[in-house]
Amino acid sequence: MNKLKVSSDTSAFEVPAVLDETGKLANDCVRQALAMMDTHGLVILTGLLSDAEADAGLGLIRQTVDDPDRNRCAFASQTDNRYQRRDFCSLPSSPPVTQFAATLCQRLEAVISPYCGRPHPLLEVTTLTSYLGSSHQYIHRDPSGVISMFAAVEDVSEQQGGTVFVPGTQLFDGAKHKHGAEATAMMELFRTRCNYTILWHNLKKLWGMRKSAEAPLASGEFFDRVFSTKWDEHQPNLTRFALGKNSQFSLRMLGPGTLWKLYRRRKALDKMFALIQTAPGKGTVILYQSDLLHAGPDNRAPQPRRFFSMSLARGFVEPKLWHDGYSPHPTLKAQPMSFGDLLDCPTHSAPSGVPDDHAEALVS
């Protein structure tokens, strides 16, 4: 358990996006995407957005991050947000943001619709920006019953920390058939093994940052990230780890029985599950089931890593429960939107509905 084994080969989960004459994902792409979503819990759609559309999304992110009064998200790593290692914040329901979100939903309607009905709510629209010195999130599940989406508005390198997934670990009725009777227990063992390594990776990184010229620690930052009693599920906090107060990973998860199982089942775990790290190119969109095991790695590059993100409920969700893992902007709370609202929203697409970048693919 000294080093995570992560593959950067995501070709088995990719579908090159081809749009039809209406500007929506072509039928063959839809079939491939749905098969991957059902089997692996995610699909990576390359080239779904044109360069111009991705640039527009990047502009929305920069406009939001540059606003001193932006609405910070209440999930992921609050400590990273506080020390400007990440900038996770929700986007307002302004016409440009809504139109960008609507473009994504309309283009992917046939892939999203089997999971999300028209009345099901839009839970949030966010920016996920991470900077040099951020923490590596623990492998975790988001609240169940959600389809989440990441759009790469610029090229993301491996060093910038593209999202890590564990394909096939979504919670579904056929899990026992696919992974065996102990499917859920084996998934949790794999998650524990990964998070043990992530804890020590983060601690080692923080120790090195004490004398770093590129990403120096701010006053009080080392204490807050390692010894604070403040709630944060994705820091290498030894205090909360020892007290068993971190639901993602703590000492109470490493009892003698668990350690023995980790040793005895190590080869089986390697055969059953594998980590993949995405490094999406500009215009790529990742769709995944929220309860698929995943994590946001640390950014080890000087360039920020930026994603446009949104989440749609697969069922009806009371607005007061949205805070459980999701951070809607106050404007979205005031005027809730549904998947159907986004499908009906006018966008700034070309008259044919097909971005220029896709024209050659449609003709061929």
MODAKA-V223894 format. One record per run of one state. SS is the DSSP state (A for helix, B for strand, O for the rest). FROM is the first residue (numbers start at 1). TO is the last residue. If there is no record, write none. Layout:
SS_FROM_TO, SS_FROM_TO
//
This chain:
O_1_5, B_6_7, O_8_10, A_11_13, B_14_16, O_17_18, B_19_19, O_20_24, B_25_25, O_26_26, A_27_40, O_41_41, B_42_46, O_47_50, A_51_65, O_66_70, B_71_72, O_73_77, A_78_82, O_83_85, B_86_90, O_91_94, A_95_107, O_108_108, A_109_112, O_113_120, B_121_130, O_131_131, B_132_132, O_133_139, B_140_140, O_141_145, B_146_152, O_153_157, A_158_160, O_161_163, B_164_165, O_166_174, A_175_179, O_180_182, A_183_209, O_210_220, A_221_226, O_227_237, A_238_243, O_244_250, A_251_253, O_254_255, A_256_264, O_265_265, A_266_272, O_273_274, B_275_277, O_278_284, B_285_289, O_290_293, B_294_295, O_296_298, B_299_299, O_300_304, B_305_313, O_314_318, A_319_321, O_322_329, A_330_334, O_335_337, B_338_338, A_339_344, O_345_355, A_356_363, O_364_364
//
